[in-house]
């Protein structure tokens, strides 16, 4: 069970290496510049839409599991269906976040 951002980042690093993908290759897979992707692997906080994009590029999917474990996990199967052409462009809204406009809504 993932409990923090660093654990998720570690999982992403392990998966990328297992697939034989370099950080710079993530641009071709998901349209994300190497510097953006490096921040994710460094444990930076990201938007859910960005995480789903990265997971899709690494052939992973997101599951949400209740803490009580009595209920079955909820899988997000629509991640790839929700990616449209605009979503595959450089993530300028993430760049805006990193460069000081996080106070805007």
N, C-alpha and C positions, 0 to 999 in steps of 0.2 A: 504494500500500500504506500502510495506517495503521500508524504506529509508536508513537504516544503518544496520551494522552487529549486533549491540546489539538487534535490533528489531527482526532480524531473529533468533538469539540465544534464545530470550525469547519465540518465537513461537515454537521452537524445544523443549524447556523445558516443555512448557504447553502441547504439543502434547504427549511427552514421558510419562508425568505424567497421562494424560487422558487415555492412553493405559495401564497404570499400569506397565510400564517397568522401571527397575532401570538402572542407568548408566552402572553398571557392566554387565547387560544383553545385552548391545549393541554388545558385542563381539560375542555372539551366533547369533545375528540377522544379523550383517554386517561384522564381523571379525575385529572389531576395539577395541583396548584395552581401558579400562576405562580411563586411563590417557589421551589418544588421544581424546576421546569423551568429557571428562571434559573441555579440552581446547576449543572445539567448542562451548559448552554451555557457556563458560566464555567470548565468543565474539571474539575469536582469528580468524584471517583471515585464510581461507582455500581455497584449489583449488576447482574449479568447480566440478571436478570428485569426490572429497571427499564429497562435499555437496550433489551431486546427490545420492551417496551411502547412506548417512544418511537419506535423504528424502525417499528413497526406503524402508529403514528399519523402518521408522515411518509411512508408507503408505501415504506419501505426494507426490506431484509433483510440479515441478517448472513451473511457468507461467511468461512470460515476456510481459508487457503491455506498449504500447506507452504512453508517457506523455500526448499527446493531446487527448487520450481516444476515438478518432474517429475510429481507427482501432481495430479489435477484438484482444484479447490476444493470444499469441502464447504459446501453451502448449508443454512441453517436455514429450511426451508419451514413447519415446524410452529409458528412463533411465534404466529400468530393462533389456531391450533387450541388452543394451550396457555393462552390467556387465558380465564379463566373469570370469572364475575360477581364473585367475591371479588377477583380480580386487577385489576379496574377501579375498585375503591374507592380512596380516598386511601391512599397507600402509607405506612401508619403505621410499618411496620418501617423504612423509610428515614428517617422523621422521628425514630424512636428513635435511629437511628445518628447523626444530626446533633446530637441533643441529649444525648449523653453515655452512651449505653448500648452503645457499640461493643465493650466488653470482655465482654459477655454472649454466650453461645452457645446 
